[in-house]
Amino acid sequence: MKLHKLLLAFAALTLAVVAKAQDYNEPKWIELTKEEQALVKGSTDFSFRLFKETRGDINQVISPLSVTYALGMLNNGAAGVTREEICQTLGFGETGADGINAFCRKMLTELPALDEQTKVMLSNAIFLNQPRYFLPDFLDIAHSYYEAETQARDFTDGETMDVINQWASKHTMGMIKKVFTKTTFNPLAASYLLNAVYFKGVWTLKFDKDETKDEVFNGKETVPMMHMTNYLPYTENDDYQALTLPYGNEAYRMTVLLPREGKSIDNVLATLNADTWLYRLHWMGIAEVDVKLPRMDIDTNQDLVETMKALGMPSAFDPQTADIPNYINVPQYISNMFQVAKIKMDEEGTEAAAVTVIGTGDSGIPHEPEFYEFHADRPFLYVISERSTGTILFIGQYMGENVVSGNTTAIDLRHAEETENGKWLNGQWFDLSGRKLCTPPAKGLYIDGTTGRKILAK
């Protein structure tokens, strides 16, 4: 009887896929050597460490793959401790720059070709401020492994900022129209390295728009909640439920991790690393699942300088310790690093993009299907990955429709506790309800009354 039920469940899944995707083709697989498997595992560990370090109590999305490409390019100009720190931080350890280059080249070549129904673009560029010039060995690697566009320009010409913004917009299909404004672009920078990642996937099993209803999220606000019941990859444990929603021919997928009642995203993240991802979450049994999932439309602009220092590569950001002699004809350090990212998800599928910018210089076996409810009506994690290797393109969290997302500055409370006659000197801060703070803030998100910027107190 159990075998009969199992066969029926798989038959139902196959019929559902055929009915929903007439052009379905078997997904292509990326073949990995044992050495390449180790590279992917290291990259996956970095993905989770990066997200743990950057996340706050806001809607958020980040592309670890984009960070790897941008730093991987620059690392070919580094030496000594700086190069070792970048390799270790990105998860490539003893394989060094050669390992990063090999990983990036393989993904650049193979990820875009896995599924005709899913669009994946990886693009790289380096803009150099004249009169400096690239060193030949660096330029050869940038072209050979990263297919990087290179331009030498006068950053004070009044046009370079617009040229870089146009490059970002072109290579994210218009999702990210600007990475620089007049206040953030530095015409005295020696160079800007950029990577762009773009993803657009249509669900293999689409949600019915007529099934989308406004429902309460996290016991507070009302959000548009999509709904379907179908046979899908699913697993659960005491900390979370996990569901996979495939795109196109199933070469790509979104995995949603919903904390159990009484658990938090922090609890879930504490369990995540390359091993749990590759051996538990990436391969799941099939179950019949009643799914509720909110639509998403999230923008973020994440400063990565302090993040990357904390993850293990401080020397690259200090002009006294940075060892980047093989990049251009003047020794360099990382003066600025950030990522702009965006994700949109609805009944049809998902579109996501990220641009990472680095400024340098002074300037398993299936089990018998069961039925589960997966109602994402509280904060959750999501990961967009490639199926055969588990390579993570994007990772993020959804906290609610009215939760702030976008530009956020993190500050250390130790620098905000000075008092004068019992009064707090930095008192021009407000909570999200508009109330002025009279004492140093607790951890959380606030508004700086002077600049109008959001502040993440930690």
C-alpha positions in Angstrom: 0.0 0.0 0.0 2.8 2.4 0.9 4.6 1.7 -2.4 1.3 2.3 -4.2 0.8 5.7 -2.6 4.4 6.6 -3.4 3.9 5.8 -7.1 0.7 7.7 -7.2 2.3 10.8 -5.6 5.2 10.8 -8.2 2.7 10.3 -11.0 0.8 13.3 -9.7 3.9 15.3 -9.5 4.9 14.4 -13.1 1.4 15.1 -14.5 1.4 18.5 -12.7 4.7 19.4 -14.1 3.8 18.4 -17.7 0.4 20.2 -17.4 2.0 23.4 -16.2 5.2 23.4 -18.4 4.6 21.9 -21.8 8.1 22.9 -22.9 9.7 21.2 -19.9 13.1 19.7 -20.6 15.4 17.7 -18.4 17.7 20.2 -16.5 21.3 20.3 -17.5 23.8 19.4 -14.8 27.2 21.1 -14.0 29.8 18.3 -13.7 32.2 18.9 -10.9 35.6 17.3 -10.1 36.4 16.6 -6.5 38.5 19.8 -6.4 35.6 21.8 -7.8 33.1 20.3 -5.3 35.4 21.6 -2.5 35.3 25.1 -4.1 31.5 25.1 -4.2 31.4 24.0 -0.6 33.7 26.8 0.4 31.6 29.3 -1.5 28.4 28.0 0.1 29.9 28.5 3.6 30.9 32.0 2.7 27.3 32.7 1.5 25.8 31.9 4.9 28.5 33.7 6.8 28.0 36.8 4.7 24.3 36.9 5.2 24.7 36.3 9.0 27.0 39.3 9.2 24.9 41.7 7.1 21.4 40.9 8.2 19.3 43.2 10.4 15.7 43.4 11.3 14.8 44.6 7.8 13.7 43.1 4.4 16.9 42.1 2.8 18.5 40.4 -0.2 22.2 39.9 -1.0 24.1 38.1 -3.7 27.2 36.3 -2.3 28.1 35.2 -5.8 28.4 38.8 -6.9 30.7 39.6 -3.9 32.9 36.6 -4.9 33.2 37.8 -8.5 34.2 41.4 -7.6 36.7 40.3 -4.9 37.9 37.5 -7.1 38.9 39.9 -9.8 40.7 42.3 -7.5 42.4 39.4 -5.7 44.5 38.7 -8.8 46.2 42.0 -8.1 46.8 41.2 -4.4 49.8 39.6 -2.7 50.9 38.4 0.7 48.6 38.6 3.7 46.0 40.6 1.7 45.6 37.8 -0.9 45.5 35.1 1.8 42.8 36.9 3.7 40.6 37.4 0.6 41.0 33.7 -0.3 40.2 32.5 3.2 37.2 34.9 3.6 35.6 33.8 0.3 36.0 30.1 1.4 38.7 29.1 -1.1 41.5 28.5 1.5 44.6 26.8 0.1 43.4 26.8 -3.5 44.0 30.6 -3.5 43.4 32.9 -6.4 43.6 30.1 -8.9 40.7 28.4 -7.1 38.6 31.5 -7.2 39.4 32.1 -10.8 38.5 28.5 -11.8 35.2 28.6 -9.8 34.2 32.0 -11.3 35.1 30.9 -14.9 33.1 27.7 -14.6 30.0 29.4 -13.3 30.3 32.3 -15.8 30.3 29.7 -18.6 27.8 27.2 -17.4 25.1 28.9 -15.3 23.6 30.9 -18.2 23.2 27.8 -20.3 21.3 25.5 -17.9 17.7 26.4 -18.8 16.3 28.3 -21.7 13.3 29.4 -19.6 15.5 30.9 -16.8 17.7 33.9 -17.6 21.0 34.2 -15.7 23.6 36.8 -16.6 27.0 37.4 -14.9 28.8 40.5 -16.0 32.1 42.2 -14.9 33.7 45.6 -15.6 36.6 47.7 -14.4 36.7 51.4 -14.8 40.2 53.0 -14.4 40.8 56.6 -13.6 43.5 58.0 -15.9 46.5 58.4 -16.2 47.0 55.0 -14.4 47.1 51.8 -16.4 46.4 48.1 -15.8 49.4 45.8 -15.4 49.4 43.2 -18.2 49.2 40.0 -16.2 46.2 41.4 -14.3 44.4 42.4 -17.5 45.0 39.0 -19.1 43.3 37.3 -16.1 40.4 39.8 -15.9 39.7 39.1 -19.6 40.3 35.3 -19.6 38.5 34.3 -16.5 36.0 37.0 -15.9 35.3 38.4 -19.4 35.6 41.8 -17.8 35.0 45.0 -19.8 37.8 47.5 -19.1 37.6 51.2 -19.6 40.2 54.0 -18.9 38.4 57.3 -18.3 38.8 60.7 -16.7 36.5 60.4 -13.6 36.3 64.2 -13.4 34.8 64.5 -16.9 31.2 64.8 -15.6 30.2 61.7 -17.5 31.8 58.7 -15.9 29.3 58.3 -13.1 26.5 58.2 -15.7 28.4 55.6 -17.8 28.8 53.3 -14.8 25.2 53.7 -13.8 24.2 52.9 -17.4 26.4 49.8 -17.3 24.7 48.6 -14.1 21.2 49.2 -15.6 22.1 47.4 -18.9 23.5 44.3 -17.1 20.6 44.0 -14.7 17.9 44.5 -17.4 16.9 47.9 -15.8 16.3 46.5 -12.3 19.2 48.5 -10.8 19.3 51.9 -12.6 21.8 53.6 -10.3 24.7 52.4 -8.2 26.1 55.9 -7.7 24.7 59.4 -7.0 26.6 62.7 -7.0 27.2 62.4 -3.3 28.5 58.8 -3.4 30.6 58.9 -6.6 34.3 59.7 -5.9 36.0 61.3 -9.0 39.3 60.9 -7.2 39.0 57.1 -6.9 41.7 55.2 -8.7 39.3 52.6 -10.0 35.9 50.9 -9.7 35.4 47.2 -10.1 31.9 46.0 -10.7 30.1 42.7 -10.9 26.4 42.3 -11.9 24.2 39.2 -11.4 20.8 39.0 -13.0 18.2 36.3 -12.5 14.7 35.8 -14.0 12.9 32.6 -13.5 9.3 31.5 -14.1 7.9 29.0 -11.6 7.6 25.4 -12.9 4.3 25.4 -11.1 2.8 28.8 -11.1 0.6 30.3 -8.5 -3.0 31.1 -9.5 -3.5 34.9 -9.2 -7.2 34.3 -8.3 -6.0 32.4 -5.2 -4.0 35.4 -3.9 -5.7 37.0 -0.9 -4.8 39.7 1.6 -3.9 37.9 4.8 -2.3 38.9 8.1 1.5 38.5 8.3 3.4 38.2 11.6 0.2 39.0 13.6 0.3 42.6 12.4 -0.1 43.9 8.9 -2.0 42.6 5.9 0.0 41.4 2.8 -1.0 39.8 -0.6 -0.5 36.1 0.1 -0.1 33.7 -2.8 -1.5 30.2 -2.5 -1.2 26.7 -4.0 -1.5 23.0 -3.0 0.9 20.7 -4.9 3.5 18.0 -4.6 6.8 19.7 -3.9 10.2 19.0 -2.3 9.8 19.5 1.5 11.5 18.8 4.8 11.2 19.9 8.4 12.8 19.6 11.8 12.4 21.2 15.2 13.8 24.6 14.1 12.1 25.1 10.7 10.0 23.9 7.7 11.8 24.0 4.4 10.1 24.1 0.9 11.6 24.2 -2.6 9.9 25.9 -5.5 11.6 25.1 -8.8 11.9 27.4 -11.9 11.6 26.4 -15.5 13.1 23.0 -16.2 14.1 22.8 -12.5 17.8 23.8 -13.0 17.2 26.6 -10.6 15.1 26.8 -7.4 14.0 28.9 -4.5 14.2 27.3 -1.1 12.2 29.0 1.7 13.0 28.3 5.3 10.2 29.1 7.7 11.1 29.1 11.4 8.8 27.1 13.7 6.4 29.0 16.0 8.6 30.2 18.8 11.8 30.1 16.7 13.5 32.9 14.9 15.5 33.5 11.8 18.6 33.6 14.1 17.8 30.1 15.3 17.6 28.9 11.7 20.8 30.6 10.6 22.7 29.0 13.5 22.1 25.6 11.9 23.1 26.6 8.3 26.4 25.9 6.7 27.7 24.1 3.6 27.0 20.7 5.0 23.4 21.3 6.1 22.7 23.1 2.8 24.3 20.5 0.4 23.3 17.3 2.2 20.0 18.1 3.8 18.3 21.1 2.3 19.4 20.8 -1.3 17.9 17.3 -1.6 14.4 16.7 -0.1 11.6 14.2 -0.3 8.4 14.9 -2.1 5.3 15.8 -0.1 1.9 17.3 -0.8 2.1 20.9 0.6 -0.5 23.6 1.1 1.7 26.7 0.4 1.1 30.3 1.3 3.8 32.8 0.4 3.7 36.6 0.2 4.6 38.5 -2.9 7.9 40.4 -2.5 9.4 43.6 -3.8 12.6 44.5 -2.0 15.5 46.9 -2.6 18.7 47.0 -0.5 21.9 49.0 -0.6 24.4 47.3 1.7 27.7 48.8 2.8 30.2 45.9 2.9 33.4 47.5 4.3 32.9 46.6 7.9 31.2 43.3 7.0 34.2 42.1 5.0 36.6 43.2 7.7 34.7 41.3 10.3 34.6 38.2 8.1 38.4 38.1 8.0 40.0 40.4 5.4 40.8 43.7 7.2 44.2 44.4 5.6 42.7 45.2 2.2 40.9 48.2 3.5 43.8 49.9 5.2 46.2 51.9 3.0 49.1 51.0 5.5 48.6 47.3 5.3 46.9 46.6 1.9 49.1 44.6 -0.4 47.7 45.0 -3.9 50.7 45.7 -6.1 49.8 43.7 -9.2 46.6 45.5 -10.2 47.6 48.9 -11.7 50.8 50.9 -11.7 50.1 52.4 -8.3 49.7 50.3 -5.1 46.1 50.1 -4.1 43.7 49.5 -1.2 39.9 49.1 -1.0 38.5 52.5 -0.2 34.8 51.6 -0.7 32.7 48.4 -1.2 29.0 48.0 -1.4 26.2 46.1 -3.1 22.9 47.3 -4.5 20.3 44.5 -4.9 16.7 44.0 -5.7 14.2 41.1 -5.8 10.6 40.9 -7.1 8.5 37.8 -6.6 4.9 37.2 -7.7 2.6 34.4 -9.0 4.6 34.1 -12.2 8.1 33.8 -10.8 11.1 35.7 -9.5 13.3 38.5 -10.9 16.5 39.4 -8.9 19.6 41.5 -9.5 22.7 42.7 -7.7 25.6 44.9 -8.5 28.7 44.8 -6.2 31.1 47.8 -6.4 34.6 48.0 -5.2 36.4 51.3 -5.2 40.2 51.4 -4.8 42.8 54.0 -4.1 42.9 57.4 -2.6 40.7 58.7 -3.9 18.5 12.2 -1.0 16.1 9.2 -1.3 12.4 10.2 -1.5 10.1 9.0 1.2 6.3 8.4 1.2 4.5 11.7 0.5 2.6 13.3 3.4 0.5 16.4 3.6 1.8 19.6 5.2 0.9 23.2 5.6 3.6 25.7 4.7 2.0 29.1 5.6 4.8 31.7 5.5 2.8 34.2 7.6 5.8 35.2 9.7 9.4 36.2 8.9 11.3 33.7 6.8 14.6 33.1 4.8 14.9 32.4 1.1 17.7 31.2 -1.1 17.9 31.1 -4.9 20.4 28.4 -6.0 21.5 26.2 -8.9 20.3 22.6 -8.6 23.2 20.4 -9.5 25.9 22.1 -7.5 23.9 24.0 -4.9 25.7 27.3 -5.8 23.9 30.1 -4.1 23.0 33.2 -6.3 20.9 35.1 -3.8 20.0 34.8 -0.1 17.5 37.1 1.8 14.8 37.4 4.3 11.2 38.7 4.3 10.1 40.6 7.5 6.8 42.1 6.2 5.3 44.6 3.8 5.8 47.6 6.0 9.2 46.8 7.3 11.9 49.2 6.2 14.3 48.1 3.4 16.9 50.0 1.5 19.8 52.1 2.7 20.8 51.3 6.2 23.8 52.5 8.2 25.1 50.4 11.2 26.5 52.3 14.2 28.2 51.0 17.3 26.4 52.2 20.5 29.7 52.6 22.3 30.2 55.8 20.2 26.7 57.1 21.1 26.8 57.0 24.9 28.5 60.3 25.7 26.6 62.5 28.1 26.7 66.1 29.2 24.9 67.1 32.4 22.9 63.9 32.1 21.8 64.6 28.6 22.6 62.5 25.5 24.6 64.5 23.0 23.4 62.5 19.9 19.8 63.0 20.7 18.5 63.9 17.2 17.3 60.4 16.5 13.7 59.1 16.2 12.1 55.7 16.3 10.1 54.4 13.3 6.9 55.9 14.9 8.5 59.4 14.8 9.2 59.7 18.6 12.4 61.5 19.5 14.9 59.6 21.6 16.2 61.2 24.8 18.6 58.3 25.8 21.0 56.2 23.8 19.0 53.7 21.7 18.7 50.0 22.3 19.5 47.7 19.4 17.2 48.3 16.4 16.3 50.5 13.5 16.1 54.3 13.9 16.0 57.5 11.8 18.8 60.1 12.1 17.0 63.5 12.3 19.9 65.3 10.9 20.4 63.3 7.7 17.1 61.5 7.4 19.0 58.2 6.9 18.0 54.9 8.6 20.4 53.9 11.4 20.8 50.2 12.5 22.0 50.4 16.2 23.9 47.2 17.2 
